[in-house]
């Protein structure tokens, strides 16, 4: 006895079997979608973690650069002060030389 002849002789049996097959296909399809969603969520979480790590690294680079800039600014200020002190010493030495030259002329 073929399945088709059984379904033809008993349509309610055929519809139950069809419903079971459709339900199984639906269940498999929904399971596949759920698995794809879970995989996509996992990939998104990995990308998010990677981006957060990149942001932390960028923040650290910026902090380091700001510290280097602050140190360079301090060093530049110290050099400026040294230059001003050297200028003052040079002016004092020039004044002393000039006064010594005047004394020598006299």
ABEGO torsion letter per residue (X at the ends): XBAAAAAAABAAAAAAAAAAAAAAAAAAAAAAAAAAAAAAAAAAAAAAAAAAAAAAAAAAAAAAAAAAAAAAAAAAAAAAAAAAAAAAAAAAAAAAAAAAAAAAAX
